[in-house]
Amino acid sequence: MATEQASKRLKTTSTTSGNGPLIGTHNGTFHADEALAVYLLRLLPPYQPSNLLRTRDPALLSDCHTVVDVGGEYIPTANRYDHHQRTFDTTFPDRPTKLSSAGLVYLHFGKAIIAQKTGMEEGDPKVEILWTKIYADFVEALDAHDNGISVYDPADTKGLTKRFYDSGVNIGSLVGDFNNDYDEEEGDGSGGMKSVEEAQEAEDRRFLSASSLMGTTFLRKLTYYWKAWLPARTLVRETYDKRKEYDAKGRVMVFPRGCPWKDHLYTLEAEEGVEGEERVLYVLYPESEHEGSKWRVQAVGESKDSFESRKALPESWRGLRDEDLSAKSKIQGSIFVHASGFIGGNLTRAGALEMSKQALMM
């Protein structure tokens, strides 16, 4: 209900700057959450012509129609979306993570944005599915990062050592890089220091670049889940229901075309309580929809994010290609098996199916 009221309220409120409602956020060091929050607002028609004011001055912020990530207030009816106050504990429905400004804006306006971009009605059940999925797979990580919430309970990771450093390649760090001004020319080009106004203008430009990065990433995610992931739900269900045509225990799925199957498969197995020997071990699909396409046989991971396969392709096949692999496996048309055994290929559907059947017995 809150999200509907928020999206409709914009049409009648008159506090504006230029031709759109003035958006306010803080200046100084910026993060991924407010960068996305500002971009999300500007996806909505009433906000598209809006100016942005970056300041911590309460008097200036009070003149803004909408304020995100600053001000110490979460009051949706007044368009105030900060999360830094001690009493704040709002979360997304059925999720445990405390929201940041990104999550707050997405909570209230996400459905309206999804409906606008997809052409569906805001009340369409598919909008609800996309809204929930995009939060769990994208926005929630930003909320956790900004609120200092670890992916794992620190008690569970005590004593563990990372094999490699990965903090420099996440969204938060990429946005953080924009806080550096080493590419900016000094002052008026004469070699002097920037004035306060020049420094703020340069910082604002970097913020908008960061906001664009976050926004375009969000839109790519939305497009993927809308045009690929969502339609795949039906195909995965149909293919899953036919799996025992290829193996009595249902351990092989054969898709008529490639699709994002992992999420849906794990969900189906969980819903049906499938365990042990009846879990799907191999998924087959053509590399393309063109006639004569090569086929892939992929080992299913232990979980969505796991690199460990439930049953990798046979060790004796791994790393082999073409004639060597065909000779070793005694399956004509074999193309390759990855060195880790998580995926292989064959020239034909029948060949890929035979690879999966032999792998089940080895």
C-alpha positions as CSV (number, residue, x, y, z in Angstrom):
1,M,0.0,0.0,0.0
2,A,2.8,2.4,0.9
3,T,4.4,1.9,-2.5
4,E,1.2,2.8,-4.4
5,Q,0.6,5.9,-2.3
6,A,4.2,7.1,-2.8
7,S,4.1,6.7,-6.6
8,K,0.7,8.4,-6.9
9,R,1.6,11.3,-4.5
10,L,4.1,12.7,-6.9
11,K,1.4,13.7,-9.4
12,T,-0.1,16.3,-7.1
13,T,2.8,17.7,-5.0
14,S,4.0,21.2,-6.1
15,T,7.3,21.7,-4.4
16,T,9.7,21.8,-7.4
17,S,12.9,23.1,-8.8
18,G,12.8,23.9,-12.5
19,N,10.3,21.5,-14.0
20,G,10.5,18.6,-11.6
21,P,10.6,17.9,-7.9
22,L,13.9,18.9,-6.4
23,I,15.9,15.9,-5.1
24,G,18.3,16.3,-2.2
25,T,21.1,14.1,-0.9
26,H,24.3,14.7,1.0
27,N,27.5,16.0,-0.5
28,G,31.0,14.7,0.4
29,T,31.9,11.0,0.1
30,F,29.2,9.1,-1.7
31,H,28.2,5.5,-1.8
32,A,26.4,3.0,-4.1
33,D,23.1,3.3,-2.2
34,E,22.3,7.0,-2.7
35,A,23.8,6.8,-6.2
36,L,21.2,4.2,-7.1
37,A,18.4,5.9,-5.1
38,V,18.8,9.1,-7.1
39,Y,18.9,7.3,-10.4
40,L,15.8,5.2,-9.5
41,L,13.8,8.4,-8.7
42,R,14.8,9.9,-12.0
43,L,13.4,6.9,-13.9
44,L,9.9,8.1,-12.8
45,P,8.3,10.6,-15.2
46,P,7.6,13.3,-12.5
47,Y,11.3,13.2,-11.5
48,Q,12.9,13.0,-15.0
49,P,13.4,16.8,-15.3
50,S,14.4,17.1,-11.6
51,N,17.5,18.9,-10.4
52,L,19.7,17.4,-7.8
53,L,21.0,19.3,-4.7
54,R,23.9,17.7,-2.8
55,T,24.3,19.3,0.6
56,R,24.1,18.6,4.4
57,D,22.6,22.0,5.2
58,P,19.2,21.4,6.9
59,A,17.8,24.7,5.6
60,L,18.6,23.8,2.0
61,L,17.4,20.3,2.4
62,S,14.1,21.5,3.8
63,D,13.4,23.2,0.4
64,C,13.8,19.8,-1.4
65,H,10.7,17.9,-2.4
66,T,12.5,14.5,-1.8
67,V,15.5,13.8,0.3
68,V,17.5,10.6,0.3
69,D,20.3,9.3,2.6
70,V,20.5,12.4,4.7
71,G,18.4,14.4,7.2
72,G,17.8,11.8,9.8
73,E,14.2,11.1,8.9
74,Y,12.2,8.3,7.3
75,I,8.8,9.8,6.6
76,P,7.4,8.5,3.3
77,T,4.5,10.9,3.4
78,A,7.0,13.8,3.4
79,N,9.3,12.1,0.9
80,R,12.1,11.7,3.4
81,Y,14.2,8.5,3.0
82,D,17.1,8.4,5.4
83,H,18.2,5.2,7.2
84,H,21.0,6.5,9.5
85,Q,18.8,7.3,12.6
86,R,19.2,4.9,15.6
87,T,15.6,3.9,15.6
88,F,15.5,2.9,12.0
89,D,14.9,-0.8,11.4
90,T,12.8,-1.1,8.3
91,T,13.4,-4.1,6.0
92,F,12.1,-5.3,2.7
93,P,9.1,-7.8,3.0
94,D,10.3,-11.2,4.1
95,R,14.0,-10.1,4.0
96,P,16.2,-9.6,7.1
97,T,18.5,-6.8,5.9
98,K,18.0,-3.3,7.2
99,L,17.4,-1.0,4.3
100,S,19.7,1.8,3.0
101,S,18.5,4.7,0.9
102,A,18.6,2.4,-2.2
103,G,16.3,-0.1,-0.5
104,L,14.0,2.6,0.7
105,V,13.4,4.2,-2.7
106,Y,13.1,0.7,-4.2
107,L,10.6,-0.4,-1.6
108,H,8.3,2.6,-2.3
109,F,8.9,3.1,-6.0
110,G,10.3,-0.1,-7.4
111,K,7.0,-1.5,-8.6
112,A,6.1,1.7,-10.3
113,I,9.5,1.7,-12.1
114,I,9.2,-1.9,-13.1
115,A,5.7,-1.4,-14.4
116,Q,6.8,1.6,-16.4
117,K,9.8,-0.1,-18.0
118,T,7.9,-3.4,-18.8
119,G,4.6,-1.9,-19.8
120,M,2.8,-4.1,-17.3
121,E,0.2,-2.8,-14.8
122,E,1.7,-2.1,-11.4
123,G,-0.7,-4.7,-9.9
124,D,0.3,-7.5,-12.3
125,P,1.6,-10.5,-10.3
126,K,4.7,-10.6,-12.6
127,V,5.7,-7.1,-11.4
128,E,5.6,-8.4,-7.8
129,I,7.8,-11.3,-8.8
130,L,10.3,-9.1,-10.5
131,W,10.2,-6.5,-7.6
132,T,11.0,-9.3,-5.1
133,K,13.7,-11.0,-7.2
134,I,15.6,-7.8,-8.1
135,Y,15.7,-6.8,-4.5
136,A,17.0,-10.2,-3.3
137,D,19.6,-10.5,-6.1
138,F,20.8,-6.9,-6.4
139,V,19.5,-4.2,-4.1
140,E,19.8,-6.1,-0.9
141,A,23.6,-6.4,-1.2
142,L,23.8,-2.6,-1.5
143,D,21.7,-2.2,1.7
144,A,23.9,-4.7,3.6
145,H,27.1,-3.0,2.3
146,D,26.0,0.5,3.4
147,N,24.8,-0.7,6.8
148,G,28.0,-2.7,7.5
149,I,26.2,-6.1,7.4
150,S,28.4,-9.1,6.4
151,V,27.3,-11.7,4.0
152,Y,28.1,-14.4,6.6
153,D,27.8,-14.3,10.4
154,P,31.3,-13.3,11.6
155,A,31.2,-16.3,14.0
156,D,30.9,-18.7,11.1
157,T,33.9,-17.3,9.3
158,K,36.3,-16.9,12.2
159,G,39.6,-18.3,11.4
160,L,38.9,-18.5,7.6
161,T,41.4,-17.0,5.2
162,K,40.5,-15.7,1.8
163,R,42.3,-17.4,-1.1
164,F,42.3,-14.1,-3.0
165,Y,41.2,-10.5,-2.5
166,D,37.8,-9.7,-4.1
167,S,36.7,-6.5,-2.4
168,G,38.0,-4.4,-5.3
169,V,35.6,-5.7,-7.8
170,N,32.2,-5.3,-6.2
171,I,29.7,-2.6,-6.9
172,G,30.4,-0.7,-3.7
173,S,34.1,-0.4,-4.5
174,L,33.5,0.6,-8.1
175,V,31.3,3.5,-6.9
176,G,33.9,4.3,-4.3
177,D,36.5,4.8,-7.0
178,F,34.5,7.8,-8.3
179,N,35.2,9.7,-5.1
180,N,38.8,10.2,-6.2
181,D,39.4,13.3,-8.2
182,Y,42.7,12.5,-9.8
183,D,41.3,13.0,-13.3
184,E,40.0,16.4,-12.6
185,E,42.0,19.5,-13.7
186,E,43.0,21.9,-11.0
187,G,41.0,25.1,-10.7
188,D,40.8,27.2,-13.9
189,G,43.7,25.4,-15.6
190,S,46.3,27.9,-14.3
191,G,47.7,25.4,-11.8
192,G,46.0,26.8,-8.7
193,M,43.7,25.0,-6.2
194,K,40.1,24.6,-7.1
195,S,37.7,27.1,-5.4
196,V,35.0,25.6,-3.1
197,E,32.5,26.0,-5.8
198,E,34.7,24.3,-8.4
199,A,35.5,21.4,-6.1
200,Q,31.8,20.9,-5.4
201,E,30.9,21.0,-9.1
202,A,33.6,18.4,-9.8
203,E,32.4,16.2,-7.0
204,D,28.8,16.4,-8.3
205,R,29.9,15.4,-11.7
206,R,31.6,12.3,-10.3
207,F,28.5,11.5,-8.3
208,L,26.4,11.6,-11.4
209,S,28.8,9.3,-13.1
210,A,28.5,6.9,-10.2
211,S,24.7,7.2,-10.3
212,S,24.7,6.4,-14.0
213,L,26.8,3.3,-13.3
214,M,24.4,2.1,-10.7
215,G,21.3,3.0,-12.7
216,T,22.5,1.3,-15.9
217,T,23.4,-1.8,-13.9
218,F,19.9,-1.8,-12.4
219,L,18.3,-1.5,-15.8
220,R,20.4,-4.4,-17.2
221,K,19.3,-6.5,-14.3
222,L,15.7,-5.6,-14.8
223,T,15.9,-6.4,-18.5
224,Y,17.5,-9.7,-17.9
225,Y,15.0,-10.8,-15.2
226,W,12.0,-9.5,-17.3
227,K,13.0,-10.9,-20.7
228,A,15.0,-14.0,-19.9
229,W,14.6,-15.1,-16.3
230,L,10.9,-14.7,-15.9
231,P,9.9,-16.5,-19.2
232,A,12.3,-19.3,-18.3
233,R,10.2,-20.2,-15.3
234,T,7.6,-21.9,-17.5
235,L,10.2,-23.6,-19.7
236,V,12.1,-25.0,-16.6
237,R,8.9,-26.3,-15.1
238,E,8.0,-28.1,-18.3
239,T,11.4,-29.5,-18.8
240,Y,11.6,-30.6,-15.1
241,D,8.3,-32.4,-15.4
242,K,9.7,-34.4,-18.4
243,R,13.0,-35.3,-16.8
244,K,12.1,-39.0,-16.1
245,E,11.8,-39.6,-19.8
246,Y,15.6,-39.6,-20.0
247,D,16.5,-41.2,-16.6
248,A,14.3,-43.2,-14.3
249,K,15.3,-41.2,-11.3
250,G,14.9,-37.9,-13.1
251,R,18.6,-36.9,-12.9
252,V,18.8,-35.5,-16.4
253,M,17.0,-32.5,-17.9
254,V,17.0,-31.8,-21.6
255,F,16.1,-28.3,-22.7
256,P,14.9,-27.5,-26.2
257,R,16.9,-24.2,-26.0
258,G,19.2,-22.4,-23.6
259,C,17.7,-20.4,-20.8
260,P,18.5,-19.2,-17.2
261,W,17.6,-22.5,-15.5
262,K,19.6,-22.5,-12.2
263,D,17.4,-20.4,-9.9
264,H,14.2,-22.1,-11.1
265,L,15.6,-25.6,-10.8
266,Y,16.7,-25.1,-7.2
267,T,13.4,-23.6,-6.4
268,L,11.5,-26.5,-7.9
269,E,13.5,-29.1,-6.0
270,A,13.1,-27.2,-2.7
271,E,9.3,-26.9,-3.3
272,E,9.0,-30.7,-4.0
273,G,11.4,-31.8,-1.3
274,V,13.7,-33.6,-3.8
275,E,16.8,-34.9,-2.1
276,G,19.6,-37.4,-2.6
277,E,19.6,-39.6,-5.7
278,E,16.6,-37.9,-7.3
279,R,18.2,-34.5,-7.6
280,V,19.0,-33.4,-11.1
281,L,22.7,-33.9,-11.9
282,Y,23.0,-32.9,-15.5
283,V,21.3,-30.3,-17.7
284,L,21.5,-30.5,-21.5
285,Y,20.8,-27.7,-24.0
286,P,21.8,-26.5,-27.5
287,E,24.3,-23.8,-27.8
288,S,22.0,-21.9,-30.1
289,E,18.5,-22.2,-31.7
290,H,20.0,-22.7,-35.2
291,E,19.5,-26.1,-36.8
292,G,22.5,-28.3,-36.4
293,S,23.7,-26.5,-33.2
294,K,26.2,-28.2,-31.0
295,W,25.0,-29.4,-27.5
296,R,26.2,-28.8,-24.0
297,V,26.0,-31.1,-21.0
298,Q,26.4,-29.2,-17.8
299,A,26.8,-30.6,-14.3
300,V,24.5,-29.0,-11.7
301,G,26.2,-27.2,-8.9
302,E,25.6,-28.2,-5.3
303,S,23.9,-24.8,-4.9
304,K,23.2,-21.7,-6.9
305,D,26.5,-20.0,-6.2
306,S,28.6,-23.2,-5.8
307,F,31.5,-24.1,-8.0
308,E,31.3,-27.7,-6.7
309,S,29.2,-30.0,-8.9
310,R,26.8,-32.5,-7.6
311,K,28.4,-35.0,-9.9
312,A,31.1,-33.7,-12.2
313,L,31.7,-35.3,-15.6
314,P,34.1,-38.3,-15.4
315,E,37.6,-37.5,-14.4
316,S,39.0,-39.6,-17.2
317,W,37.3,-37.3,-19.7
318,R,38.4,-34.0,-18.3
319,G,40.6,-31.8,-20.3
320,L,40.2,-34.0,-23.5
321,R,38.9,-32.7,-26.8
322,D,37.6,-33.9,-30.1
323,E,39.0,-37.3,-31.3
324,D,40.8,-38.0,-28.0
325,L,37.6,-37.5,-26.1
326,S,35.5,-39.5,-28.5
327,A,38.0,-42.3,-28.3
328,K,38.2,-42.3,-24.5
329,S,34.4,-42.0,-23.9
330,K,33.5,-44.1,-26.9
331,I,30.9,-41.5,-27.8
332,Q,31.0,-40.1,-31.3
333,G,30.9,-36.3,-31.8
334,S,32.4,-35.5,-28.4
335,I,33.9,-32.0,-28.5
336,F,35.3,-31.2,-25.0
337,V,35.1,-31.7,-21.3
338,H,36.3,-28.9,-19.1
339,A,39.3,-29.6,-16.8
340,S,37.0,-29.3,-13.7
341,G,34.3,-31.5,-15.2
342,F,31.5,-29.0,-14.8
343,I,30.6,-28.9,-18.5
344,G,31.2,-30.7,-21.8
345,G,30.0,-30.7,-25.3
346,N,28.9,-32.9,-28.2
347,L,28.0,-32.3,-31.9
348,T,24.5,-33.7,-31.4
349,R,21.7,-33.9,-28.9
350,A,21.9,-37.7,-28.9
351,G,25.7,-37.5,-28.3
352,A,25.2,-35.2,-25.3
353,L,22.5,-37.4,-23.9
354,E,24.8,-40.4,-24.2
355,M,27.5,-38.5,-22.3
356,S,25.1,-37.8,-19.5
357,K,23.9,-41.3,-19.3
358,Q,27.5,-42.7,-19.2
359,A,28.5,-40.1,-16.6
360,L,25.7,-41.2,-14.3
361,M,27.1,-44.7,-14.2
362,M,30.8,-43.7,-13.7
